[in-house]
Amino acid sequence: MTKILGLLFLLLTQAVNAKVNIENWQTTQGSQVYFIQTTGLPMVDVQVVFDAGSARDGRQFGIAGFTAALLDTGAGTWNADVIAQRLESVGAQLGAGVTTDMATVSLRSLTEPKLLNSALETMQTVLSKPRFTATDFKRDLSRTLAGLKQREESPAAQADIAFNKALYGEHPYAHDSDGDLKTVSAFTVAKVRDFYQRHYVAANAMVVMVGNVDKPQATQIAEKLMASLPVGQKPAPLAEVVLPKKNPPQHIEFPSSQTHVLVGLPVSFRQDPDYFTLYVGNHILGGSGLVSKLFDEIREKRGLAYSASSHFAAYLKPGPFEISLQTRNEKTTEALEVLNKTLADFIDNGPTEAALKAAKQNITGGFAMRFDTNKELAGYAAMIGFYHLPLDYLDTFTQKIEQVNVADIKAAFKRRLPVDLLQTITVGKTVPQAATVKSSAK
């Protein structure tokens, strides 16, 4: 049966119509519901999303992700093997995970009533009755600690950790979602259970459904899932992000053949009025791969790095703008000079009209393919719901992109990216530096 379902997943994806109709309502428990009905494929994707991402760790860095990972290791009277067998027998898939802002428990199931009801019962039990046994806890703790120790051997991971700390200081966005050896070593079953009981409640939950069910069925599913949770309350709003006041470069010595370079600042959030302008501008600067300005200046013209890119991560509060590259240790200074000059030139002058036109075509031309399956569409619906975006976000996306002009990009980048505050992190081996850009041009 699994092989047949796997074939269905691969071959029977459903194309999304030009207009995406997202319906929204509340359950009797007060949870928001976002529903998109699709036809043609007898499947449904269900996500229950909580404001319980790593930003809610407090000082127990990593507790949100650890809690989510433990949910399906045992629930009710079932251990992990029984849960897996229940899902396998009906061709369903269940998963859980966290991002910076949210925790998500997701289910993919066929819609034949007997199969769907069994899958939903499993999901409901995992959501409402996780066991958090000492045996499961110790096993996952050992595995997590091993991963954290291995992370210490990765210069890329060390650069990311230092970069987030430089950007966010003591803000909840500053730490890695996996936590660190000190905080994770202090976890106990009681702490995991406490985090779960405070955050996995109906008042802090959102239900997303995309698939071949009608609204009455969707209403029934949402009510059933939320009825098993206590009402509880939402956590307090996150603190505001404050820009760093200084920008001393930070170097971390590491015995690697290449140096990892990260440069950036907290900039954009999901409801940011500059979001689309920054998004298009970044596509030109470093988000479009082989045709971006950063790649052209750093890789193509000078061969200083295998790749160079930039991206914005928009969260509930301002997420990071990050430029990243890897370069030979002796070329670090030169690569940084080119990076900073390319960024400064882009902020001062903006893109060309030709570059803007090409970026718009690239972004809008492939946009519909980003949510051409129920699972991907559910991810977008969850984003829209969690960040309180307009229900017509997907329908108006192309229009918002087309409205961006060169003057908008130039003004937004100048306004939002003060170069004197940019944080610079380098991780690699200190060696004598090769000739600089200036001397090599003589």
C-alpha atoms as one frame of an Amber mdcrd trajectory, in Angstrom:
protein
   0.000   0.000   0.000   2.874   2.358   0.827   4.363   1.975  -2.644   1.024
   2.738  -4.262   0.558   5.840  -2.127   4.099   6.964  -2.843   3.304   6.764
  -6.532   0.162   8.814  -5.968   2.159  11.491  -4.132   4.576  11.748  -7.039
   2.180  11.558  -9.967  -1.066  13.084  -8.814  -0.054  16.591  -7.691  -2.755
  19.153  -8.141  -2.217  22.401 -10.000  -3.440  25.522  -8.253  -5.914  27.772
 -10.033  -5.046  31.405 -10.630  -7.237  32.444  -7.698  -6.750  30.812  -4.310
  -9.868  30.937  -2.146  -8.823  30.908   1.521 -11.670  30.679   4.023 -11.142
  31.738   7.621 -13.163  31.213  10.805 -12.795  30.385  14.502 -13.473  27.164
  16.363 -15.586  27.195  19.509 -12.280  27.001  21.403 -11.180  30.285  19.817
  -8.607  28.820  17.411  -8.275  30.343  13.943  -8.953  28.060  10.957  -7.666
  28.596   7.414  -9.179  26.327   4.788  -8.612  25.844   1.057 -10.733  23.298
  -0.762  -9.076  21.532  -3.682 -10.482  18.814  -5.920  -9.168  16.035  -8.102
  -6.896  14.359  -5.583  -8.441  12.381  -2.676  -6.083  13.791  -0.077  -5.979
  16.446   2.624  -3.112  18.193   4.379  -3.788  19.326   7.946  -1.465  21.529
   9.969  -1.881  22.650  13.554   0.380  25.640  14.139   1.348  27.058  17.537
   3.145  30.231  18.540   5.772  27.959  20.041   8.890  28.323  17.919  12.405
  28.772  19.238  11.668  32.427  20.050   9.574  31.038  22.927  12.480  29.090
  24.455  13.123  31.678  27.152  16.515  30.860  28.647  16.061  27.142  27.900
  17.527  27.413  24.421  16.348  24.502  22.278  13.350  23.471  24.393  10.768
  24.284  21.692  12.418  22.078  19.088  13.109  19.323  21.577   9.468  19.286
  22.692   8.190  19.065  19.116  10.588  16.212  18.348   9.258  14.206  21.306
   5.559  14.504  20.435   5.302  11.417  18.232   7.626   9.209  20.292   4.645
   8.137  22.348   1.076   9.311  22.944  -1.850   7.967  24.914  -1.299   4.226
  25.241   0.848   4.036  22.083   4.602   4.002  21.751   6.441   5.248  18.664
   6.153   1.891  16.880   2.386   1.736  17.337   1.998   5.317  16.111   4.067
   4.510  13.040   2.038   1.352  12.364  -1.253   3.239  12.668  -0.106   5.801
  10.133   1.374   3.206   7.799  -1.824   1.143   7.788  -3.857   4.066   6.400
  -1.174   5.585   4.167  -0.836   8.743   6.286   2.194  10.833   7.163   2.650
  12.758  10.427   5.418  15.164  11.343   6.342  17.921  13.766   8.937  20.666
  13.783   9.727  24.243  14.681  10.943  27.424  13.043  12.005  30.614  14.765
   8.393  31.725  15.241   6.190  28.645  15.125   5.789  24.974  15.939   3.830
  22.823  13.495   2.272  19.382  13.709   1.268  18.233  10.224  -0.748  15.359
   8.788  -1.200  14.168   5.213  -3.981  11.654   4.679  -6.266  10.149   2.101
  -9.841  11.418   2.434 -11.669   8.079   2.368 -13.629   8.390   5.651 -12.318
   5.294   7.422  -8.700   6.093   6.579  -9.027   9.796   7.389 -10.766   9.199
  10.708  -8.023   6.851  11.841  -5.294   9.296  10.794  -7.037  12.179  12.572
  -7.414  10.098  15.730  -3.664   9.506  15.702  -2.952  13.195  15.175  -5.379
  14.205  17.907  -3.773  11.823  20.390  -0.252  12.978  19.541  -1.363  16.595
  19.979  -3.244  16.164  23.215  -1.676  13.180  25.025   2.084  13.027  24.426
   3.704  10.679  26.900   7.189  12.216  27.299   8.494   9.038  28.924  11.893
   8.976  30.601  13.150   6.409  28.078  12.146   8.509  25.048  13.503  11.643
  26.701  16.915  10.128  27.429  17.242   8.723  23.911  16.403  12.024  22.231
  18.528  14.008  24.669  21.547  11.840  23.895  20.960  12.235  20.158  20.514
  16.005  20.452  23.657  16.455  22.517  25.636  14.394  20.001  24.397  16.676
  17.225  25.358  19.785  19.176  28.862  18.427  19.785  29.209  17.700  16.086
  28.038  21.244  15.305  31.113  22.577  17.095  33.199  21.084  14.292  31.338
  23.054  11.603  32.653  26.541  10.754  29.369  27.310   8.977  27.372  26.505
  12.111  29.706  28.559  14.301  29.355  31.502  11.913  25.551  31.292  12.042
  25.534  31.188  15.854  27.866  34.197  16.155  25.950  36.105  13.453  22.570
  35.756  15.160  24.098  36.785  18.483  25.687  39.858  16.901  22.418  40.887
  15.270  20.050  40.221  18.155  21.992  40.393  21.414  19.587  39.264  24.159
  16.486  39.155  21.939  14.724  35.747  21.603  15.881  35.581  17.968  19.532
  35.566  19.028  19.985  31.874  19.811  20.026  28.839  17.568  16.801  26.811
  17.492  18.738  23.673  18.509  20.012  25.335  21.662  23.510  24.713  22.982
  25.257  22.072  25.049  24.801  23.942  28.333  21.074  24.622  28.001  20.116
  21.274  26.464  22.098  19.353  29.090  19.850  20.953  31.713  16.602  19.728
  30.140  14.355  17.445  32.174  11.100  15.684  31.404   9.362  18.154  33.705
  10.700  21.125  31.736   9.557  19.610  28.445   6.119  18.874  29.851   5.857
  22.408  31.235   6.705  23.951  27.858   4.139  21.719  26.161   1.400  22.522
  28.668   1.926  26.264  28.349   2.138  26.467  24.558   0.153  23.579  23.057
  -3.238  25.054  23.873  -6.235  26.026  21.742  -5.865  29.774  22.337  -2.339
  29.534  20.935  -3.250  27.255  18.002  -4.213  27.694  14.378  -5.598  24.942
  12.128  -4.790  24.884   8.419  -6.452  22.500   5.957  -5.935  22.104   2.229
  -7.503  19.288   0.261 -10.502  17.440  -1.067 -12.894  17.997   1.838 -15.753
  20.482   2.021 -16.235  23.238   4.571 -18.562  21.232   6.856 -15.948  18.454
   6.982 -13.172  20.982   7.599 -15.186  22.552  10.402 -15.724  19.168  12.014
 -12.019  18.284  11.751 -10.897  21.570  13.297 -13.416  21.290  16.136 -12.355
  17.726  16.879  -8.658  18.551  16.982  -9.057  21.655  19.149 -11.604  20.113
  21.526  -8.890  17.792  22.806  -6.715  20.722  23.922  -7.202  22.985  26.947
  -8.098  26.562  26.012  -5.078  28.114  27.747  -3.780  31.466  26.609  -1.425
  32.995  24.098   2.109  33.880  25.202   3.047  37.524  25.720   4.098  39.458
  22.604   7.751  39.171  21.657  10.046  42.067  22.492  10.828  44.538  19.746
  14.083  44.111  17.848  16.640  46.859  18.438  19.403  47.458  15.900  22.989
  46.942  17.093  24.633  50.215  18.110  28.159  49.262  17.037  29.657  47.150
  14.300  33.088  45.835  15.302  33.995  42.911  13.010  34.144  39.587  14.835
  36.579  36.864  13.803  36.455  33.312  15.143  39.615  31.311  14.665  38.940
  27.913  13.104  41.329  25.415  11.459  39.545  25.388   8.098  40.877  25.870
   4.576  38.210  28.479   3.845  36.766  31.373   5.793  33.009  31.714   6.205
  31.844  35.313   5.912  28.462  36.669   7.048  27.414  40.329   6.870  24.029
  41.766   7.758  21.436  43.342  10.051  17.890  42.711  11.299  15.682  44.316
   8.650  12.373  42.912   7.447   9.232  41.457   9.053   6.212  39.826   7.450
   3.912  42.857   7.597   6.700  45.253   6.617   5.447  47.889   4.124   8.854
  47.613   2.453   8.682  43.813   2.206   8.028  43.463  -1.534  10.471  46.226
  -2.423  13.226  44.620  -0.355  12.331  41.200  -1.744  12.710  42.296  -5.366
  15.828  44.330  -4.637  17.486  41.421  -2.881  16.670  39.137  -5.798  18.843
  41.401  -7.937  21.546  41.945  -5.326  22.167  38.356  -4.256  19.029  36.258
  -4.197  18.938  35.083  -7.795  21.957  32.824  -7.816  24.238  32.912 -10.826
  22.880  36.187 -12.239  22.988  38.298  -9.058  25.309  41.275  -8.582  27.148
  39.732  -5.654  27.813  36.512  -7.534  28.988  38.442 -10.595  31.369  40.722
  -8.697  32.773  38.189  -6.242  32.762  34.938  -8.197  32.624  35.707 -11.905
  34.885  38.758 -12.105  37.387  37.913  -9.380  37.057  34.234  -8.510  37.115
  35.001  -4.798  34.425  32.522  -3.783  32.568  29.549  -5.150  29.314  31.362
  -4.452  28.045  34.580  -2.874  24.437  35.297  -2.038  22.084  37.356   0.087
  18.628  36.866   1.535  16.003  38.393   3.814  14.271  36.197   6.397  11.003
  37.853   7.447   9.666  36.871  10.868   7.036  38.180  13.266   9.653  40.777
  14.197  12.473  41.965  11.908  14.417  38.963  10.646  17.973  38.983   9.346
  19.291  40.342   6.088  22.356  38.238   5.412  25.106  38.241   2.804  27.155
  35.060   2.865  30.199  33.643   1.100  33.105  31.287   1.616  36.566  32.254
   0.438  40.131  31.034   0.719  41.594  32.210   4.024  44.165  34.442   2.350
  41.450  36.147   0.284  39.157  37.102   3.167  40.053  40.800   3.265  39.702
  41.189  -0.486  36.389  39.323  -0.597  35.013  41.520   2.185  36.115  44.665
   0.385  34.307  43.590  -2.790  31.221  42.523  -0.810  30.957  45.845   1.004
  31.623  47.890  -2.121  29.014  45.970  -4.118  26.420  46.458  -1.382  27.256
  50.166  -0.968  27.001  50.742  -4.722  23.632  48.978  -4.807  22.314  51.060
  -1.917  23.532  54.290  -3.513  22.480  53.596  -7.099  19.875  50.860  -7.027
  19.511  48.345  -9.867  19.253  49.070 -13.572  15.872  48.998 -15.278  17.000
  45.943 -17.248  17.955  44.086 -14.068  14.625  44.999 -12.465  12.663  43.772
 -15.473  14.545  40.465 -15.499  14.020  40.023 -11.755  10.275  40.610 -12.004
   9.978  38.085 -14.829  11.967  35.527 -12.874   9.975  35.992  -9.652   6.487
  36.103 -11.122   7.104  33.532 -13.833   7.790  30.751 -11.360   5.578  31.897
  -8.503   2.622  29.560  -9.127   4.966  26.548  -9.071   5.821  27.294  -5.442
   2.398  26.129  -4.276   1.310  23.630  -6.911   0.752  20.868  -4.337  -1.595
  20.777  -1.363   1.311  20.526   1.059   3.036  23.615  -0.314  -0.259  25.501
  -0.422  -0.880  24.572   3.218   2.512  26.034   4.090   1.569  29.332   2.474
  -1.834  29.340   4.190  -0.096  28.785   7.533   2.230  31.705   6.834  -0.716
  33.930   5.904  -2.615  32.983   9.042   0.250  33.143  11.509   1.524  36.502
  10.307  -1.968  37.968   9.794  -1.433  38.648   6.101  -4.357  39.421   3.756
  -6.305  36.373   2.609  -5.668  37.427  -1.005  -1.885  37.469  -0.474  -1.257
  34.786  -3.104  -3.642  36.395  -5.592  -2.027  39.838  -5.305   1.608  38.721
  -5.006   2.385  39.221  -8.694   0.737  42.634  -8.696   2.802  43.737  -5.686
   5.993  42.590  -7.402   5.134  44.416 -10.627   4.536  47.672  -8.738   8.134
  47.850  -7.469  10.356  50.360  -9.276  14.041  51.319  -9.189  13.419  54.392
  -7.026  11.517  52.278  -4.487  14.388  49.802  -4.197  17.028  52.494  -3.857
  15.042  54.338  -1.172  14.120  51.190   0.793  17.660  49.825   0.880  19.066
  53.195   1.913  16.433  53.578   4.606  16.603  50.044   6.010  20.280  49.108
   5.680  22.537  51.588   7.499  25.954  50.369   6.363  27.670  51.800   9.450
  25.801  49.267  11.592  26.329  46.153   9.455  27.574  43.208  11.504  30.468
  41.206  10.071  31.359  37.681  11.184  34.288  35.675   9.820  35.125  32.111
  10.820  38.331  30.560   9.518  42.093  30.391   9.856  44.070  33.615  10.103
  46.770  33.746   7.410  48.667  36.555   5.652  46.278  38.248   3.284  46.795
  38.299  -0.467  46.862  41.521  -2.449  43.847  43.770  -1.933  41.479  44.903
  -4.642  43.275  48.234  -4.874  46.797  46.810  -5.191  45.761  44.074  -7.603
  44.268  46.667  -9.928  47.571  48.474 -10.389
